[in-house]
Amino acid sequence: MPTTAPTDPAPGLTAYSEVTASEASLRRFLHGLPGVDQVGAEARAAGLGTRSIKTTAKAWALDLAIRMVDLTTLEGQDTPGKVRALASKALRPDPADPSCPSVAAVCVYGDLVGEVKAIVGDQVNVAAVATAFPSGRASMAVKLADTRDAVAGGADEIDMVIDRGAFLAGHYLQVFEEIVATREACVRPDGSHAHLKVIFETGELQTYDNVRRASWLAMLAGADFIKTSTGKVQPAATLPVTLVMLEAVRDFREATGVQIGVKPAGGIRTAKDAIKYLVMVNEVAGDDWLDPDWFRFGASTLLNDLLMQRTKMTTGRYSGPDYFTLD
Ligand SMILES: O=C[C@H](O)COP(=O)(O)O
């Protein structure tokens, strides 16, 4: 899937080169960002979550949400057969209805990229988790080898985890440099690059202020997307955390001209929840982000509920949950 994210930093970013020149200047910048009003963020997220949308808009939103799904399986017990079945589902989520769109990507461990690619070709992206997912605990050499291996295997997108230990210890420049190095490892021999999503594991970051700091850090380092969670730690994606990240990408684009995508992942299971997120995207970042190039849902089972709600809207009745293959 083509995306309009720039390969090279836009001119607006050069204004930030001094910020990332040293640990001290980066710390000064990140700690100088306005603090997040926790109560205000949670109240706004809750308020946006109560908005209802009308029938035509709902049909549009369901299809958009399907197109935004990164259909994910990240289990030690994943088999080539399971992954191939998931890839077929990603390509044709509802085989009985050709008008049903494909999802954005299939997200798997790096060694399974080829299995997905063999089914989806260039019609659906393949995303691989990397950099010692989910813990992020390995030497830099291992993390970069992990990334290069997935890119060489055909991954269109790399979902890397940051070193939360380094971030929480305040070693911001180390985290920045790891993201920069991983981005370089995403470059293919022809000069194009696999798109880089940077996972914060917000459930471990402790405060909304840290989520805002991690967002700016990753964007300054060249992330194409910022992503909440691995799905392995609770809480995973939440509306307030996603709100803080949407504000960050909005402010970053205003400051630099560079648009960055957002991917909440983990724990998003119902169409109702997905629509809450879409309302929030529209209200906080704006409708430029209402596109799979700029917003994704990392989810293993959300697609099933989106399909059931879609069938209900087109036929007037629910098909049983068994009608769609459950992940
Ligand atoms: O990135 C996505 C997650 O790993 C999937 O989480 P989920 O099973 O809660 O949907």
The ligand as an SDF file (V2000), in Angstrom:
LIG
                    3D

 10  9  0  0  0  0  0  0  0  0999 V2000
   -0.7370   -5.4230   17.8760 O   0  0  0  0  0  0  0  0  0  0  0  0
   -1.7270   -6.0220   18.2240 C   0  0  0  0  0  0  0  0  0  0  0  0
   -1.8560   -6.9400   19.3360 C   0  0  0  0  0  0  0  0  0  0  0  0
   -0.8050   -7.8220   19.4620 O   0  0  0  0  0  0  0  0  0  0  0  0
   -3.1470   -7.6750   19.2400 C   0  0  0  0  0  0  0  0  0  0  0  0
   -3.7900   -7.5080   20.4230 O   0  0  0  0  0  0  0  0  0  0  0  0
   -5.2670   -8.1060   20.6490 P   0  0  0  0  0  0  0  0  0  0  0  0
   -5.1170   -9.6100   20.6060 O   0  0  0  0  0  0  0  0  0  0  0  0
   -5.6130   -7.6110   22.0230 O   0  0  0  0  0  0  0  0  0  0  0  0
   -6.1530   -7.5860   19.5800 O   0  0  0  0  0  0  0  0  0  0  0  0
  1  2  2  0
  2  3  1  0
  3  4  1  0
  3  5  1  0
  5  6  1  0
  6  7  1  0
  7  8  2  0
  7  9  1  0
  7 10  1  0
M  END
$$$$
